[in-house]
Amino acid sequence: MIPSRSASLISLQIFWFFFFVGVLTVSGQQCTAKISDLPPAAELLGFHLGMTRDEVKARVPQTVFGKTDSFGVVKTTINPYFDPKIDKTKFESVRSVSLDLLDDRLVSIWIGFDETYKIQLLDEFIKSVARSLHVPENWSSWKSRGQQLRCADFQLIATIVAGGPTLRLLTLAADDTIAARRLAKEDADSAVVESTGEGTETSEILADSQRKIFYINGCHPAKDIPEANRVTFKSKQEAEKAGFKLAENCHQ
């Protein structure tokens, strides 16, 4: 008996439904876990997203943080085998730990294991991490040699570096926050430039002390200024106060 056209169409729709479900499952893009769902994992060495600076210090008292940048980011790197004061029993086979904090909250954890770590193959390492964190084991490719898994609000990246596996766990919202702050700063800087009318004059201005002239707005001297005669100023006003005049080829 020849199947009807509608029956064939239904069969085809069912086929494609299960096909796409299978593709999505294999690709590892069905992770709906959230940071709040993540359990403690041996691979994370006691660190977790959302930790404060004080909590990091409590975990590793020898931790030294860098200067917080204008976007609220501060970074630190812990090298267990370079610091004799660190309890190395807590960091067996660990080469280094890099931490990024945004507004005093840990948003990125990067852990590099050395060649003595119990797992050397990337696929096996990913399976171990996935079981520890209760996330899917099927990750997608990342760059040329790594694997990644994107979940609801975090991302996992695993690679092999110098014979040992590495793992990075990061908060997805952190990059968006930093990007928004960077854009806001650029807008604010542009507004200042427009209000003062200085434009490119905020950068160093090249001048010739022998000829008493200076160059701005991307104009350049016809010949290189001898080193002995070369001076710089921070602004057009500063150059003019020093008795210098704007070069003829810089006039609009």
FENHU-V565041 format. One record per backbone hydrogen bond with DSSP energy under -1.0 kcal/mol. NH is the residue of the N-H (numbers start at 0). CO is the residue of the C=O. If there is no record, write none. Layout:
nh->NH co->CO
nh->NH co->CO
This chain:
nh->7 co->3
nh->8 co->4
nh->9 co->5
nh->10 co->6
nh->11 co->7
nh->12 co->8
nh->13 co->9
nh->14 co->10
nh->15 co->11
nh->16 co->12
nh->17 co->13
nh->18 co->14
nh->19 co->15
nh->20 co->16
nh->21 co->17
nh->22 co->18
nh->23 co->19
nh->24 co->20
nh->25 co->21
nh->26 co->22
nh->28 co->23
nh->36 co->33
nh->37 co->34
nh->43 co->40
nh->44 co->41
nh->46 co->43
nh->49 co->105
nh->50 co->47
nh->55 co->51
nh->56 co->52
nh->57 co->53
nh->58 co->54
nh->59 co->55
nh->62 co->59
nh->65 co->74
nh->68 co->72
nh->71 co->68
nh->73 co->100
nh->75 co->98
nh->77 co->96
nh->81 co->78
nh->82 co->78
nh->85 co->82
nh->87 co->85
nh->89 co->86
nh->90 co->87
nh->93 co->90
nh->94 co->111
nh->95 co->111
nh->96 co->77
nh->97 co->109
nh->98 co->75
nh->99 co->107
nh->100 co->73
nh->101 co->104
nh->102 co->71
nh->105 co->50
nh->106 co->99
nh->107 co->99
nh->108 co->168
nh->109 co->97
nh->110 co->166
nh->111 co->95
nh->112 co->164
nh->113 co->92
nh->116 co->113
nh->124 co->120
nh->125 co->121
nh->126 co->122
nh->127 co->123
nh->128 co->124
nh->129 co->125
nh->130 co->126
nh->131 co->127
nh->132 co->128
nh->133 co->129
nh->134 co->129
nh->138 co->136
nh->139 co->147
nh->141 co->145
nh->145 co->141
nh->146 co->157
nh->147 co->139
nh->148 co->155
nh->150 co->153
nh->151 co->32
nh->154 co->169
nh->155 co->148
nh->156 co->167
nh->157 co->146
nh->158 co->165
nh->160 co->163
nh->163 co->160
nh->165 co->158
nh->166 co->110
nh->167 co->156
nh->168 co->108
nh->169 co->154
nh->170 co->106
nh->171 co->152
nh->176 co->172
nh->177 co->173
nh->178 co->174
nh->179 co->175
nh->180 co->176
nh->181 co->177
nh->182 co->178
nh->183 co->179
nh->184 co->180
nh->185 co->181
nh->186 co->182
nh->187 co->183
nh->188 co->184
nh->189 co->185
nh->190 co->186
nh->191 co->187
nh->192 co->188
nh->193 co->189
nh->194 co->190
nh->195 co->191
nh->196 co->192
nh->200 co->197
nh->201 co->198
nh->202 co->199
nh->204 co->232
nh->206 co->230
nh->207 co->212
nh->208 co->228
nh->211 co->207
nh->212 co->207
nh->213 co->244
nh->214 co->205
nh->218 co->215
nh->228 co->225
nh->230 co->206
nh->232 co->204
nh->238 co->234
nh->239 co->235
nh->240 co->236
nh->241 co->237
nh->242 co->239
nh->243 co->238
nh->244 co->211
nh->246 co->213
nh->249 co->246
nh->250 co->247
